[in-house]
Amino acid sequence: QVQLVESGGGLVQAGGSLRLSCAASGRTFSMSWFRQAPGKEREFVAVINWSTGRPIYADSVNGRFTLSRDNTKNTVYLQMNSLKPEDTAVYYCAGTRELGSGYNYWGQGTQVTVSS
């Protein structure tokens, strides 16, 4: 069982930046970020493959968020720039054990609040 620990959430003004981290206790095939705003369903934000390091983004964050990984630390980073109030949500890190296995591991979530 891989444990995921997120950090880096907080309160920021619109237009500001935050960086989220997700540290994994073991290696996975890929790591993803999701978010869930109050009263809304959880939505996909971004994913990165450990091997290729190539991220894929949701349209809503493309060009503003950057997902990267540090293989030596089993940690992924979500750099969030030009934040908007609609980015306010609890952000979750998810790990995929192997291709096609879905999201096998989840972190506890970290709150991001963007004030207008």
DSSP file with accessible surface (Angstrom, degrees, kcal/mol):
  #  RESIDUE AA STRUCTURE BP1 BP2  ACC     N-H-->O    O-->H-N    N-H-->O    O-->H-N    TCO  KAPPA ALPHA  PHI   PSI    X-CA   Y-CA   Z-CA
    1    1 A Q              0   0  177      0, 0.0     2,-0.5     0, 0.0   104,-0.1   0.000 360.0 360.0 360.0 126.6    0.0    0.0    0.0
    2    2 A V        -     0   0   18     93,-0.1     2,-0.4   102,-0.0   104,-0.2  -0.810 360.0-146.2 -94.4 131.5    1.4    3.4   -1.0
    3    3 A Q        -     0   0  114     -2,-0.5    22,-2.1   102,-0.1     2,-0.4  -0.806   9.5-159.1 -97.3 137.5    0.8    6.3    1.2
    4    4 A L  E     -A   24   0A   9    102,-0.4     2,-0.5    -2,-0.4   104,-0.4  -0.971   6.0-171.3-118.8 132.4    0.3    9.8   -0.3
    5    5 A V  E     -A   23   0A  85     18,-2.2    18,-2.6    -2,-0.4     2,-0.2  -0.975   6.5-161.5-127.5 117.6    0.8   13.0    1.7
    6    6 A E  E     +A   22   0A   7     -2,-0.5     2,-0.3    16,-0.2    16,-0.2  -0.641  15.2 164.8 -93.7 155.9   -0.2   16.3    0.3
    7    7 A S  E     +A   21   0A  62     14,-2.0    14,-2.8    -2,-0.2   103,-0.1  -0.967  39.1  68.9-157.5 164.6    1.0   19.7    1.5
    8    8 A G        +     0   0   37     -2,-0.3    11,-0.3     1,-0.3    14,-0.0   0.389  58.3 135.8 107.1  -3.0    1.1   23.3    0.3
    9    9 A G        +     0   0   30     12,-0.1     2,-0.3     9,-0.1    -1,-0.3  -0.153  21.8 120.2 -70.0 172.2   -2.5   24.4    0.4
   10   10 A G  E     -e  112   0B  29    101,-1.0   103,-2.8   100,-0.1     2,-0.5  -0.990  59.1 -52.6 164.6-165.2   -3.6   27.7    1.8
   11   11 A L  E     +e  113   0B 129     -2,-0.3     2,-0.3   101,-0.2   103,-0.2  -0.898  51.6 164.1-108.4 131.9   -5.3   31.0    1.2
   12   12 A V  E     -e  114   0B  24    101,-2.5   103,-2.5    -2,-0.5     2,-0.2  -0.982  35.3-110.0-144.8 152.6   -4.2   33.3   -1.6
   13   13 A Q  E >   -e  115   0B 147     -2,-0.3     3,-2.3   101,-0.2    70,-0.2  -0.484  51.9 -81.1 -79.8 155.7   -5.6   36.3   -3.5
   14   14 A A  T 3  S+     0   0   49    101,-2.5    70,-0.2     1,-0.3    -1,-0.1  -0.277 120.6  29.3 -54.9 137.4   -6.8   36.0   -7.1
   15   15 A G  T 3  S+     0   0   54     68,-3.3    67,-0.6     1,-0.3    -1,-0.3   0.241 100.4 114.4  91.4 -10.4   -3.8   36.2   -9.4
   16   16 A G    <   -     0   0   21     -3,-2.3    67,-2.3    67,-0.2     2,-0.3  -0.066  58.4-121.1 -85.0-173.5   -1.5   34.7   -6.9
   17   17 A S        +     0   0   59     64,-0.2     2,-0.3    65,-0.2    64,-0.2  -0.931  21.4 178.7-133.1 152.9    0.4   31.4   -6.8
   18   18 A L  E     - B   0  80A  34     62,-2.1    62,-3.4    -2,-0.3     2,-0.5  -0.974  16.8-145.2-144.7 154.4    0.6   28.3   -4.7
   19   19 A R  E     - B   0  79A 130    -11,-0.3     2,-0.3    -2,-0.3    60,-0.2  -0.984  12.8-161.1-125.0 123.0    2.6   25.1   -5.0
   20   20 A L  E     - B   0  78A   0     58,-2.6    58,-2.8    -2,-0.5     2,-0.4  -0.758   5.4-159.6 -97.7 146.9    1.2   21.8   -3.8
   21   21 A S  E     -AB   7  77A  21    -14,-2.8   -14,-2.0    -2,-0.3     2,-0.4  -0.935   8.4-167.5-123.7 148.8    3.3   18.7   -3.1
   22   22 A a  E     -AB   6  76A   0     54,-2.3    54,-2.2    -2,-0.4     2,-0.5  -0.936   8.1-163.9-137.1 112.3    2.4   15.1   -2.9
   23   23 A A  E     -AB   5  75A  41    -18,-2.6   -18,-2.2    -2,-0.4     2,-0.4  -0.854   6.9-156.1 -99.3 127.8    5.0   12.7   -1.4
   24   24 A A  E     -A    4   0A  11     50,-2.9   -20,-0.2    -2,-0.5   -22,-0.0  -0.836  16.6-144.9-105.0 142.8    4.5    9.0   -2.1
   25   25 A S  S    S+     0   0   79    -22,-2.1     2,-0.3    -2,-0.4   -21,-0.1   0.603  85.8  11.2 -79.6 -10.9    5.9    6.2    0.1
   26   26 A G  S    S-     0   0   19    -23,-0.3     2,-0.3    48,-0.1   -24,-0.0  -0.926  93.2 -75.4-154.1 178.1    6.5    4.1   -2.9
   27   27 A R        -     0   0  123     -2,-0.3     2,-0.3    68,-0.0    -2,-0.0  -0.573  42.1-178.4 -86.8 142.7    6.6    4.1   -6.7
   28   28 A T        -     0   0    7     -2,-0.3    69,-0.2     1,-0.1    22,-0.1  -0.781  38.9-112.2-125.3 173.5    3.5    4.2   -8.8
   29   29 A F  S    S-     0   0   65     67,-2.7    21,-1.8     1,-0.3    22,-0.5   0.908  94.3 -11.6 -73.1 -43.7    2.8    4.2  -12.5
   30   30 A S  E     -GF  49  96B  10     66,-1.3    66,-2.5    19,-0.2     2,-0.4  -0.968  59.9-136.6-151.6 165.5    1.5    7.8  -12.5
   31   31 A M  E     -GF  48  95B   1     17,-2.5    17,-2.5    -2,-0.3     2,-0.3  -0.990  21.5-173.3-130.6 139.0    0.3   10.5  -10.2
   32   32 A S  E     -GF  47  94B   1     62,-3.3    62,-2.8    -2,-0.4     2,-0.4  -0.869  16.3-141.0-128.6 160.2   -2.7   12.7  -10.6
   33   33 A W  E     +GF  46  93B   0     13,-3.0    12,-2.8    -2,-0.3    13,-1.6  -0.981  20.7 176.5-120.4 137.7   -4.3   15.7   -9.0
   34   34 A F  E     -GF  44  92B  21     58,-2.8    58,-2.8    -2,-0.4     2,-0.3  -0.848  10.1-156.9-125.4 165.6   -8.0   16.1   -8.6
   35   35 A R  E     -GF  43  91B  12      8,-2.3     8,-3.3    -2,-0.3     2,-0.4  -0.990   5.2-161.7-144.3 154.0  -10.1   18.8   -6.9
   36   36 A Q  E     - F   0  90B  66     54,-2.1    54,-2.5    -2,-0.3     6,-0.2  -0.959   6.5-161.6-140.2 117.5  -13.5   19.1   -5.4
   37   37 A A    >   -     0   0   21      4,-0.4     3,-2.3    -2,-0.4    52,-0.1  -0.599  45.4 -75.8 -90.7 157.9  -15.3   22.3   -4.7
   38   38 A P  T 3  S+     0   0  118      0, 0.0    -1,-0.1     0, 0.0     3,-0.1  -0.277 118.4   6.0 -56.1 128.4  -18.2   22.5   -2.2
   39   39 A G  T 3  S+     0   0   91      1,-0.2     2,-0.3    -3,-0.1    -3,-0.0   0.518 113.6 100.5  77.8   5.4  -21.3   21.1   -3.8
   40   40 A K  S <  S-     0   0  142     -3,-2.3    -1,-0.2     1,-0.0     2,-0.1  -0.815  75.2-102.2-121.4 162.7  -19.5   19.8   -6.9
   41   41 A E        -     0   0  172     -2,-0.3    -4,-0.4     1,-0.1     2,-0.2  -0.427  47.6 -91.0 -77.3 156.5  -18.2   16.6   -8.1
   42   42 A R        -     0   0   94     -6,-0.2     2,-0.4    -2,-0.1    -6,-0.2  -0.455  49.7-160.8 -66.0 135.8  -14.5   15.7   -7.9
   43   43 A E  E     -G   35   0B  85     -8,-3.3    -8,-2.3    -2,-0.2     2,-0.1  -0.934  19.4-107.8-126.3 149.1  -12.8   16.8  -11.1
   44   44 A F  E     +G   34   0B  61     -2,-0.4   -10,-0.2   -10,-0.2     3,-0.1  -0.434  33.3 171.8 -70.3 140.1   -9.5   15.9  -12.8
   45   45 A V  E     -     0   0B   0    -12,-2.8    13,-2.7     1,-0.4     2,-0.3   0.745  57.1 -30.2-113.9 -53.3   -6.8   18.5  -12.8
   46   46 A A  E     -GH  33  57B   0    -13,-1.6   -13,-3.0    11,-0.2    -1,-0.4  -0.986  46.2-155.6-165.7 159.7   -3.6   16.9  -14.1
   47   47 A V  E     -GH  32  56B  28      9,-2.1     9,-2.3    -2,-0.3     2,-0.4  -0.988   5.1-166.0-143.9 148.8   -1.6   13.7  -14.4
   48   48 A I  E     -GH  31  55B   2    -17,-2.5   -17,-2.5    -2,-0.3     2,-0.4  -0.999  17.3-135.6-138.9 137.7    2.0   12.8  -14.9
   49   49 A N  E  >  -G   30   0B  33      5,-0.7     4,-2.5    -2,-0.4   -19,-0.2  -0.773  14.1-141.1 -89.5 132.9    3.7    9.6  -15.8
   50   50 A W  T  4 S+     0   0    3    -21,-1.8    -1,-0.1    -2,-0.4   -20,-0.1   0.876  98.2  45.1 -61.9 -36.4    6.7    8.7  -13.7
   51   51 A S  T  4 S+     0   0   99    -22,-0.5    -1,-0.2     1,-0.2   -21,-0.1   0.954 124.7  27.2 -75.7 -49.5    8.7    7.4  -16.6
   52   52 A T  T  4 S-     0   0   92      2,-0.1    -2,-0.2     1,-0.0    -1,-0.2   0.781  85.2-147.3 -84.9 -30.2    8.0    9.9  -19.3
   53   53 A G     <  +     0   0   18     -4,-2.5    -3,-0.1     1,-0.2    16,-0.1   0.613  48.7 141.6  72.5  11.1    7.5   12.9  -17.0
   54   54 A R        -     0   0  179     -5,-0.1    -5,-0.7    14,-0.1    -1,-0.2  -0.766  39.4-149.8 -92.0 119.5    5.0   14.3  -19.5
   55   55 A P  E     -H   48   0B  38      0, 0.0     2,-0.4     0, 0.0    -7,-0.2  -0.502   7.1-155.9 -87.8 155.9    2.0   15.9  -17.9
   56   56 A I  E     -H   47   0B  94     -9,-2.3    -9,-2.1    -2,-0.2     2,-0.3  -0.993  16.1-159.6-127.2 137.9   -1.6   16.2  -19.2
   57   57 A Y  E     -H   46   0B  46     -2,-0.4   -11,-0.2   -11,-0.2     2,-0.1  -0.850  21.4-112.3-121.2 152.2   -3.9   19.0  -17.9
   58   58 A A    >>  -     0   0   18    -13,-2.7     3,-1.6    -2,-0.3     4,-1.5  -0.480  37.3-115.7 -70.1 150.8   -7.5   19.7  -17.8
   59   59 A D  T 34 S+     0   0  151      1,-0.3    -1,-0.1     2,-0.2     3,-0.1   0.846 112.4  64.4 -58.2 -33.6   -8.5   22.6  -20.0
   60   60 A S  T 34 S+     0   0   53      1,-0.2    -1,-0.3     3,-0.0   -15,-0.1   0.702 116.0  26.4 -67.2 -19.5   -9.5   24.6  -17.0
   61   61 A V  T X> S+     0   0    0     -3,-1.6     3,-2.5   -16,-0.2     4,-2.2   0.483  86.2 125.5-119.6  -9.6   -6.0   24.8  -15.7
   62   62 A N  B 3< S+c   65   0A 101     -4,-1.5     4,-0.1     1,-0.3   -16,-0.0  -0.319  81.3  18.0 -58.1 129.8   -3.9   24.4  -18.9
   63   63 A G  T 34 S+     0   0   76      2,-0.5    -1,-0.3     1,-0.0     3,-0.1   0.207 125.3  57.7  92.7 -14.6   -1.4   27.2  -19.2
   64   64 A R  T <4 S+     0   0   31     -3,-2.5    17,-2.1     1,-0.2     2,-0.3   0.691  99.1  54.7-114.5 -33.7   -1.7   28.2  -15.5
   65   65 A F  E  <  -cD  62  80A   3     -4,-2.2    -2,-0.5    15,-0.2     2,-0.4  -0.817  61.6-163.1-106.0 146.4   -0.8   25.0  -13.7
   66   66 A T  E     - D   0  79A  73     13,-2.7    13,-3.3    -2,-0.3     2,-0.5  -0.993   2.9-160.5-131.8 125.3    2.4   23.0  -14.0
   67   67 A L  E     + D   0  78A   4     -2,-0.4     2,-0.3    11,-0.2    11,-0.2  -0.903  20.1 163.2-106.6 129.4    2.9   19.5  -12.8
   68   68 A S  E     - D   0  77A  54      9,-2.4     9,-2.7    -2,-0.5     2,-0.3  -0.883  20.8-143.2-137.7 168.4    6.4   18.1  -12.3
   69   69 A R  E     - D   0  76A  78     -2,-0.3     2,-0.5     7,-0.2     7,-0.2  -0.972   9.6-150.8-137.7 152.3    8.0   15.2  -10.5
   70   70 A D  E >>> - D   0  75A  44      5,-3.1     5,-1.7    -2,-0.3     3,-1.0  -0.937  11.5-168.1-118.8 103.7   11.1   14.4   -8.6
   71   71 A N  T 345S+     0   0   58     -2,-0.5     3,-0.5     1,-0.3    -1,-0.1   0.829  84.8  58.5 -62.9 -32.2   11.9   10.8   -9.1
   72   72 A T  T 345S+     0   0  127      1,-0.2    -1,-0.3    -3,-0.1    -2,-0.0   0.768 116.3  33.6 -70.8 -24.0   14.5   10.7   -6.3
   73   73 A K  T <45S-     0   0  131     -3,-1.0   -49,-0.3     2,-0.2    -1,-0.2   0.382 100.5-127.1-109.2   0.3   11.9   11.9   -3.8
   74   74 A N  T  <5 +     0   0   34     -4,-0.8   -50,-2.9    -3,-0.5     2,-0.4   0.902  68.1 133.8  50.8  43.6    8.9   10.1   -5.1
   75   75 A T  E   < -BD  23  70A  14     -5,-1.7    -5,-3.1   -52,-0.2     2,-0.3  -0.967  44.1-159.1-129.1 139.4    7.2   13.5   -5.0
   76   76 A V  E     -BD  22  69A   0    -54,-2.2   -54,-2.3    -2,-0.4     2,-0.4  -0.886   9.6-152.1-115.0 151.7    5.1   15.5   -7.5
   77   77 A Y  E     -BD  21  68A  31     -9,-2.7    -9,-2.4    -2,-0.3     2,-0.7  -0.979   6.3-160.3-126.9 133.5    4.6   19.2   -7.5
   78   78 A L  E     -BD  20  67A   0    -58,-2.8   -58,-2.6    -2,-0.4     2,-0.6  -0.923  10.9-162.9-113.9 103.3    1.6   21.2   -8.8
   79   79 A Q  E     -BD  19  66A  62    -13,-3.3   -13,-2.7    -2,-0.7     2,-0.6  -0.789   7.7-164.8 -86.3 121.6    2.6   24.8   -9.4
   80   80 A M  E     +BD  18  65A   0    -62,-3.4   -62,-2.1    -2,-0.6     2,-0.3  -0.938  11.9 173.8-116.2 114.4   -0.5   26.9   -9.6
   81   81 A N        +     0   0   56    -17,-2.1   -64,-0.2    -2,-0.6   -65,-0.2  -0.745  58.7  24.0-114.2 165.0   -0.2   30.3  -11.0
   82   82 A S  S    S-     0   0   71    -67,-0.6    -1,-0.2    -2,-0.3   -66,-0.2   0.904  84.8-161.1  48.9  47.7   -2.8   33.0  -12.0
   83   83 A L        -     0   0    2    -67,-2.3   -68,-3.3    -3,-0.2   -67,-0.2  -0.275   7.6-158.2 -65.7 146.3   -5.2   31.5   -9.5
   84   84 A K    >   -     0   0   85    -70,-0.2     3,-2.5   -69,-0.1     4,-0.3  -0.852  31.6-110.1-120.6 157.2   -8.9   32.3   -9.8
   85   85 A P  G >  S+     0   0   51      0, 0.0     3,-1.9     0, 0.0    29,-0.4   0.853 117.7  63.3 -55.6 -32.4  -11.7   32.1   -7.2
   86   86 A E  G 3  S+     0   0  126      1,-0.3   -49,-0.0   -49,-0.0    -3,-0.0   0.561  88.8  69.5 -72.4  -6.1  -13.1   29.2   -9.1
   87   87 A D  G <  S+     0   0    1     -3,-2.5    -1,-0.3    27,-0.0     2,-0.2   0.537  71.0 120.0 -82.7  -7.1   -9.9   27.2   -8.3
   88   88 A T    <   +     0   0   34     -3,-1.9     2,-0.3    -4,-0.3    25,-0.2  -0.411  41.3 106.2 -61.3 124.6  -11.0   27.1   -4.7
   89   89 A A  E    S- I   0 112B   2     23,-2.1    23,-2.7    -2,-0.2     2,-0.6  -0.962  76.0 -80.0-177.9 171.2  -11.4   23.5   -3.7
   90   90 A V  E     -FI  36 111B  36    -54,-2.5   -54,-2.1    -2,-0.3     2,-0.5  -0.870  48.2-145.9 -89.7 127.0   -9.9   20.6   -1.8
   91   91 A Y  E     -FI  35 110B   0     19,-3.1    19,-2.1    -2,-0.6     2,-0.4  -0.842  14.1-164.9-101.5 131.7   -7.1   19.2   -3.9
   92   92 A Y  E     -F   34   0B  45    -58,-2.8   -58,-2.8    -2,-0.5     2,-0.4  -0.935  12.3-144.5-119.1 138.4   -6.4   15.5   -3.8
   93   93 A a  E     -F   33   0B   0     -2,-0.4    14,-2.5   -60,-0.2     2,-0.4  -0.793  21.2-170.3 -95.0 139.7   -3.4   13.6   -5.0
   94   94 A A  E     -FJ  32 106B   0    -62,-2.8   -62,-3.3    -2,-0.4     2,-0.4  -0.997   9.0-151.1-135.0 140.8   -4.0   10.1   -6.5
   95   95 A G  E     -FJ  31 105B   0     10,-2.5    10,-1.9    -2,-0.4     9,-1.6  -0.898   4.4-150.0-114.1 139.0   -1.7    7.3   -7.5
   96   96 A T  E     -F   30   0B  12    -66,-2.5   -67,-2.7    -2,-0.4   -66,-1.3  -0.935   4.9-156.7-106.2 123.0   -2.1    4.7  -10.2
   97   97 A R  S    S-     0   0  123     -2,-0.5     2,-0.3   -69,-0.2    -1,-0.2   0.926  72.1 -13.0 -67.2 -45.3   -0.4    1.5   -9.4
   98   98 A E  S >  S-     0   0  116      4,-0.2     3,-2.5   -70,-0.1     4,-0.2  -0.972  93.4 -64.4-152.4 163.9   -0.2    0.3  -13.0
   99   99 A L  T 3  S+     0   0  140     -2,-0.3    -2,-0.0     1,-0.3     0, 0.0  -0.254 121.6   9.7 -56.0 125.3   -1.6    1.2  -16.4
  100  100 A G  T 3  S+     0   0   78      2,-0.1    -1,-0.3     1,-0.0     3,-0.1   0.422  95.0 109.8  86.9   0.1   -5.3    0.6  -16.4
  101  101 A S  S <  S-     0   0   30     -3,-2.5    -2,-0.1     1,-0.3     2,-0.1   0.473  71.9-138.4 -89.0  -0.7   -5.7    0.0  -12.7
  102  102 A G        -     0   0   37     -4,-0.2     2,-0.8     1,-0.1    -1,-0.3  -0.434  52.8 -28.9  80.5-156.4   -7.5    3.2  -12.0
  103  103 A Y        +     0   0  103      1,-0.2    -7,-0.2    -7,-0.2    -1,-0.1  -0.863  63.9 169.1-104.2 102.7   -6.7    5.4   -9.0
  104  104 A N        +     0   0   42     -9,-1.6     2,-0.4    -2,-0.8    -8,-0.2   0.728  59.9  40.7 -88.5 -26.5   -5.5    3.0   -6.3
  105  105 A Y  E     -J   95   0B  18    -10,-1.9   -10,-2.5  -104,-0.1     2,-0.4  -0.975  62.3-170.9-130.6 141.9   -4.2    5.4   -3.7
  106  106 A W  E     -J   94   0B  97     -2,-0.4  -102,-0.4   -12,-0.2   -12,-0.2  -0.978  15.1-136.4-133.1 144.1   -5.5    8.8   -2.4
  107  107 A G        -     0   0   10    -14,-2.5  -102,-0.2    -2,-0.4     3,-0.1  -0.296  33.8-104.8 -84.7 179.4   -4.1   11.4   -0.2
  108  108 A Q        -     0   0  115   -104,-0.4   -16,-0.1     1,-0.1  -103,-0.1   0.643  61.5-114.9 -83.9 -13.4   -6.1   13.2    2.5
  109  109 A G        -     0   0   13    -16,-0.1     2,-0.4     1,-0.0   -17,-0.2   0.103  18.5-129.4  94.7 149.5   -6.5   16.4    0.5
  110  110 A T  E     - I   0  91B  23    -19,-2.1   -19,-3.1  -103,-0.1     2,-0.3  -0.999  22.1-120.3-138.2 136.1   -5.4   19.9    1.0
  111  111 A Q  E     - I   0  90B  89     -2,-0.4  -101,-1.0   -21,-0.2     2,-0.5  -0.592  23.2-172.4 -82.6 132.5   -7.5   23.0    1.0
  112  112 A V  E     -eI  10  89B   0    -23,-2.7   -23,-2.1    -2,-0.3     2,-0.5  -0.994   5.1-176.1-121.1 123.9   -6.9   25.8   -1.6
  113  113 A T  E     -e   11   0B  50   -103,-2.8  -101,-2.5    -2,-0.5     2,-0.6  -0.986   6.7-167.8-124.9 124.2   -8.8   29.0   -1.2
  114  114 A V  E     -e   12   0B   7     -2,-0.5     2,-0.3   -29,-0.4  -101,-0.2  -0.953  11.3-153.8-113.9 118.0   -8.6   31.8   -3.6
  115  115 A S  E      e   13   0B  43   -103,-2.5  -101,-2.5    -2,-0.6    -2,-0.0  -0.642 360.0 360.0 -92.3 148.3  -10.1   35.1   -2.6
  116  116 A S              0   0  139     -2,-0.3    -1,-0.1  -103,-0.2   -32,-0.0  -0.345 360.0 360.0 -90.8 360.0  -11.4   37.7   -5.1
